[in-house]
């Protein structure tokens, strides 16, 4: 689930193959401002699809001239990003 308050959004619960398409649609609908910060501190479980999701949101933001930032990536997600060599693409900050 994604909860947004203006330009700050929080993801809560798992981000896995079971729900990634739903989260993709929610994010596409809710991340409409010129700049959005996505807080992942509420994420409880991830798999490799979580990285794909963040990268797709980033591509969508770039296509639409928006800025997206990720905060509080879970350690497991950071490990996956390092394994796949995409850490710098997530732009955590």
Z-matrix of the N, CA and C atoms (Angstrom, degrees):
N
C 1 1.446
C 2 1.531 1 108.70
N 3 1.311 2 115.54 1 143.25
C 4 1.460 3 121.81 2 177.88
C 5 1.528 4 108.11 3 -116.67
N 6 1.327 5 114.92 4 128.15
C 7 1.459 6 121.21 5 177.45
C 8 1.518 7 107.38 6 -118.43
N 9 1.334 8 116.90 7 125.13
C 10 1.463 9 121.17 8 -178.36
C 11 1.517 10 111.26 9 -117.48
N 12 1.326 11 114.26 10 142.45
C 13 1.451 12 123.13 11 172.04
C 14 1.519 13 105.75 12 -130.90
N 15 1.318 14 115.17 13 97.89
C 16 1.467 15 122.80 14 -174.18
C 17 1.517 16 109.92 15 60.01
N 18 1.343 17 118.77 16 -117.05
C 19 1.461 18 120.64 17 -176.08
C 20 1.522 19 113.45 18 -98.69
N 21 1.325 20 117.69 19 13.54
C 22 1.460 21 122.29 20 178.18
C 23 1.529 22 108.74 21 -117.79
N 24 1.325 23 115.92 22 121.88
C 25 1.465 24 120.61 23 -178.54
C 26 1.519 25 109.65 24 -123.46
N 27 1.313 26 115.68 25 145.94
C 28 1.452 27 122.41 26 179.27
C 29 1.519 28 109.05 27 -122.11
N 30 1.325 29 114.98 28 134.44
C 31 1.462 30 120.20 29 174.29
C 32 1.521 31 107.01 30 -99.03
N 33 1.331 32 115.31 31 131.81
C 34 1.457 33 121.00 32 -178.95
C 35 1.516 34 109.69 33 -123.69
N 36 1.330 35 115.86 34 135.56
C 37 1.460 36 121.21 35 177.62
C 38 1.516 37 112.50 36 96.51
N 39 1.323 38 116.63 37 -166.59
C 40 1.465 39 120.56 38 -177.82
C 41 1.525 40 112.55 39 -74.87
N 42 1.323 41 115.27 40 152.90
C 43 1.468 42 122.47 41 171.77
C 44 1.528 43 104.86 42 -127.79
N 45 1.323 44 114.91 43 91.91
C 46 1.461 45 121.38 44 -175.35
C 47 1.529 46 109.51 45 -136.70
N 48 1.311 47 115.20 46 178.39
C 49 1.467 48 120.61 47 179.30
C 50 1.528 49 111.28 48 -57.23
N 51 1.320 50 117.46 49 -26.15
C 52 1.463 51 120.96 50 -178.49
C 53 1.527 52 113.41 51 -67.67
N 54 1.332 53 117.25 52 -28.04
C 55 1.475 54 118.90 53 -175.25
C 56 1.527 55 114.40 54 -132.11
N 57 1.320 56 117.92 55 6.58
C 58 1.462 57 120.11 56 -173.92
C 59 1.530 58 112.62 57 -63.55
N 60 1.312 59 118.46 58 -35.86
C 61 1.473 60 119.37 59 -179.88
C 62 1.524 61 111.26 60 -67.85
N 63 1.320 62 116.59 61 -37.92
C 64 1.459 63 120.44 62 176.58
C 65 1.524 64 110.77 63 -64.59
N 66 1.335 65 116.83 64 -43.57
C 67 1.465 66 120.60 65 178.82
C 68 1.522 67 111.07 66 -65.50
N 69 1.324 68 117.28 67 -38.00
C 70 1.470 69 120.86 68 177.49
C 71 1.524 70 109.91 69 -59.05
N 72 1.314 71 116.14 70 -46.80
C 73 1.466 72 120.12 71 -179.85
C 74 1.520 73 111.56 72 -65.12
N 75 1.337 74 117.05 73 -42.45
C 76 1.469 75 120.27 74 178.98
C 77 1.525 76 110.93 75 -61.10
N 78 1.325 77 116.12 76 -46.06
C 79 1.459 78 120.19 77 -179.52
C 80 1.514 79 112.14 78 -63.49
N 81 1.313 80 116.52 79 -43.73
C 82 1.461 81 120.45 80 178.96
C 83 1.528 82 110.78 81 -59.33
N 84 1.315 83 116.19 82 -37.65
C 85 1.465 84 121.14 83 179.95
C 86 1.526 85 112.27 84 -74.81
N 87 1.332 86 117.09 85 -37.07
C 88 1.462 87 120.04 86 -172.61
C 89 1.524 88 114.79 87 -94.37
N 90 1.310 89 118.84 88 -24.93
C 91 1.469 90 121.51 89 -177.49
C 92 1.524 91 109.19 90 -88.32
N 93 1.321 92 116.53 91 74.82
C 94 1.462 93 120.11 92 -174.84
C 95 1.520 94 114.19 93 -110.93
N 96 1.318 95 117.66 94 -12.24
C 97 1.457 96 120.53 95 -178.90
C 98 1.517 97 111.71 96 -75.16
N 99 1.324 98 117.50 97 170.16
C 100 1.462 99 120.86 98 -178.89
C 101 1.528 100 112.87 99 -67.95
N 102 1.326 101 116.55 100 -22.83
C 103 1.465 102 121.10 101 179.29
C 104 1.520 103 108.25 102 -145.79
N 105 1.305 104 116.42 103 131.85
C 106 1.462 105 121.00 104 178.07
C 107 1.528 106 109.20 105 -134.79
N 108 1.316 107 114.75 106 141.18
C 109 1.453 108 121.77 107 174.09
C 110 1.519 109 107.30 108 -112.64
N 111 1.325 110 115.78 109 126.93
C 112 1.458 111 121.61 110 -179.49
C 113 1.523 112 108.01 111 -109.17
N 114 1.318 113 115.41 112 116.94
C 115 1.466 114 122.81 113 -179.86
C 116 1.523 115 108.58 114 -94.70
N 117 1.326 116 116.09 115 123.36
C 118 1.458 117 120.91 116 -177.51
C 119 1.528 118 112.56 117 -104.60
N 120 1.319 119 117.35 118 17.08
C 121 1.466 120 120.09 119 -178.04
C 122 1.527 121 112.63 120 -65.98
N 123 1.321 122 118.22 121 -20.95
C 124 1.460 123 121.43 122 179.71
C 125 1.519 124 114.25 123 -91.37
N 126 1.338 125 117.38 124 3.50
C 127 1.461 126 121.05 125 -179.72
C 128 1.525 127 109.08 126 -74.97
N 129 1.333 128 115.41 127 130.03
C 130 1.461 129 120.63 128 -175.28
C 131 1.525 130 113.98 129 -102.88
N 132 1.327 131 117.34 130 -21.01
C 133 1.464 132 121.57 131 -177.28
C 134 1.522 133 108.43 132 -157.77
N 135 1.336 134 116.81 133 142.49
C 136 1.464 135 120.83 134 176.95
C 137 1.517 136 110.37 135 -137.21
N 138 1.314 137 114.74 136 157.71
C 139 1.455 138 122.03 137 165.57
C 140 1.529 139 106.25 138 -136.13
N 141 1.311 140 117.28 139 -172.83
C 142 1.472 141 118.99 140 -174.78
C 143 1.524 142 112.98 141 -63.23
N 144 1.328 143 118.38 142 -21.20
C 145 1.458 144 119.35 143 178.41
C 146 1.531 145 111.48 144 -66.96
N 147 1.325 146 117.31 145 -23.38
C 148 1.469 147 120.94 146 177.60
C 149 1.529 148 110.06 147 -62.19
N 150 1.316 149 116.80 148 -41.05
C 151 1.471 150 119.74 149 177.01
C 152 1.521 151 110.86 150 -64.34
N 153 1.309 152 116.12 151 -43.09
C 154 1.467 153 120.19 152 178.27
C 155 1.517 154 110.89 153 -58.84
N 156 1.322 155 116.21 154 -39.77
C 157 1.458 156 121.23 155 179.46
C 158 1.526 157 111.25 156 -62.30
N 159 1.321 158 117.28 157 -49.34
C 160 1.465 159 120.37 158 -179.20
C 161 1.520 160 111.54 159 -63.38
N 162 1.319 161 116.22 160 -38.88
C 163 1.463 162 119.49 161 178.97
C 164 1.532 163 111.59 162 -68.31
N 165 1.328 164 117.39 163 -36.72
C 166 1.464 165 119.87 164 177.69
C 167 1.524 166 110.63 165 -67.58
N 168 1.334 167 117.48 166 -41.86
C 169 1.466 168 119.60 167 176.17
C 170 1.519 169 110.35 168 -60.83
N 171 1.330 170 116.91 169 -37.18
C 172 1.463 171 120.69 170 178.36
C 173 1.527 172 110.48 171 -65.56
N 174 1.339 173 117.14 172 -45.40
C 175 1.472 174 120.80 173 178.40
C 176 1.526 175 110.48 174 -60.46
N 177 1.317 176 116.66 175 -42.67
C 178 1.466 177 121.27 176 179.31
C 179 1.531 178 110.58 177 -62.55
N 180 1.316 179 116.79 178 -42.39
C 181 1.467 180 120.72 179 178.81
C 182 1.524 181 110.38 180 -61.83
N 183 1.312 182 117.11 181 -45.34
C 184 1.470 183 121.02 182 179.84
C 185 1.527 184 110.52 183 -62.20
N 186 1.331 185 116.83 184 -44.14
C 187 1.470 186 120.51 185 179.20
C 188 1.520 187 112.14 186 -58.70
N 189 1.335 188 116.11 187 -31.03
C 190 1.461 189 120.82 188 -175.95
C 191 1.533 190 113.38 189 -104.46
N 192 1.329 191 117.04 190 14.43
C 193 1.459 192 121.13 191 177.24
C 194 1.517 193 113.90 192 65.97
N 195 1.328 194 116.45 193 30.60
C 196 1.465 195 120.95 194 179.87
C 197 1.522 196 110.28 195 -109.46
N 198 1.314 197 114.91 196 165.33
C 199 1.455 198 121.92 197 176.78
C 200 1.523 199 108.39 198 -114.67
N 201 1.324 200 117.34 199 131.39
C 202 1.464 201 121.31 200 176.54
C 203 1.517 202 108.81 201 -127.51
N 204 1.308 203 115.72 202 135.64
C 205 1.463 204 122.89 203 179.66
C 206 1.521 205 108.66 204 -125.88
N 207 1.321 206 115.86 205 145.67
C 208 1.457 207 121.63 206 177.22
C 209 1.516 208 109.58 207 -114.10
N 210 1.324 209 115.28 208 138.55
C 211 1.470 210 121.11 209 178.72
C 212 1.513 211 109.91 210 -129.30
N 213 1.306 212 114.74 211 151.14
C 214 1.463 213 122.69 212 173.92
C 215 1.524 214 113.02 213 58.19
N 216 1.333 215 115.76 214 46.80
C 217 1.457 216 119.23 215 175.55
C 218 1.526 217 108.87 216 -62.86
N 219 1.331 218 117.90 217 133.43
C 220 1.462 219 120.66 218 176.54
C 221 1.532 220 110.16 219 -61.37
N 222 1.312 221 116.06 220 150.91
C 223 1.469 222 121.29 221 -179.43
C 224 1.522 223 111.33 222 -55.99
N 225 1.323 224 116.99 223 -38.76
C 226 1.470 225 119.96 224 -179.60
C 227 1.524 226 111.24 225 -64.70
N 228 1.329 227 117.32 226 -34.22
C 229 1.454 228 120.56 227 178.20
C 230 1.524 229 110.37 228 -72.57
N 231 1.310 230 117.00 229 -39.29
C 232 1.465 231 120.10 230 176.60
C 233 1.527 232 110.48 231 -61.80
N 234 1.335 233 116.92 232 -39.65
C 235 1.465 234 120.78 233 178.67
C 236 1.530 235 111.07 234 -63.90
N 237 1.329 236 116.28 235 -43.65
C 238 1.466 237 119.71 236 177.70
C 239 1.526 238 111.16 237 -63.35
N 240 1.319 239 116.82 238 -41.33
C 241 1.468 240 120.72 239 179.36
C 242 1.525 241 110.78 240 -62.02
N 243 1.319 242 116.38 241 -41.55
C 244 1.462 243 120.34 242 178.26
C 245 1.531 244 110.58 243 -65.87
N 246 1.328 245 116.57 244 -41.76
C 247 1.459 246 121.53 245 179.68
C 248 1.526 247 111.03 246 -60.25
N 249 1.329 248 117.57 247 -41.16
C 250 1.453 249 122.39 248 -178.29
C 251 1.530 250 113.19 249 -89.14
N 252 1.323 251 117.26 250 -3.47
C 253 1.458 252 120.62 251 177.46
C 254 1.512 253 114.55 252 71.98
N 255 1.339 254 117.71 253 32.50
C 256 1.464 255 120.59 254 -177.82
C 257 1.522 256 112.70 255 -120.27
N 258 1.305 257 117.30 256 15.82
C 259 1.451 258 120.56 257 -177.34
C 260 1.520 259 112.25 258 -53.81
N 261 1.331 260 117.32 259 -46.71
C 262 1.461 261 120.67 260 -177.18
C 263 1.520 262 112.45 261 -67.41
N 264 1.317 263 118.69 262 -22.63
C 265 1.459 264 122.10 263 179.96
C 266 1.525 265 112.18 264 -75.15
N 267 1.321 266 116.81 265 -20.51
C 268 1.471 267 119.39 266 -179.16
C 269 1.519 268 111.69 267 -77.88
N 270 1.317 269 117.17 268 -22.02
C 271 1.464 270 119.95 269 174.94
C 272 1.506 271 114.04 270 53.97
N 273 1.326 272 116.11 271 44.45
C 274 1.467 273 118.80 272 179.90
C 275 1.519 274 108.68 273 -61.95
N 276 1.307 275 114.99 274 132.95
C 277 1.467 276 118.35 275 178.95
C 278 1.485 277 112.63 276 169.96
